[in-house]
Amino acid sequence: MPSSSTCRNCGEALRRPWVPDLLSAAGGSLVALWLFLYLPIALRRVYGGSRWETLLKLTGLLTTYVIAFLATILLLVLVSLWEF
């Protein structure tokens, strides 16, 4: 297994020299914004209901995801601390 000192240019393989950093950041932000705006539209098209029902479904879904994310982070922190 190579040591970290022998792998000086390992990060070069992950760089995209043909995409400027600003363009890459703007593209990622636009995709995130589009997904955030498209989710209520998709929920309403697939499951139907009024706009208020869709908003309640979206709120419940996002709340569930935030709770699951925070629980996962907490579990990772506890496992990391347990190992030391």
Summary of the structure (lengths in Angstrom):
residues: 84
radius of gyration: 20.7
end to end distance: 24.3
largest distance: 60.2
contacts: 146
relative contact order: 0.05
helix: 77%
strand: 0%
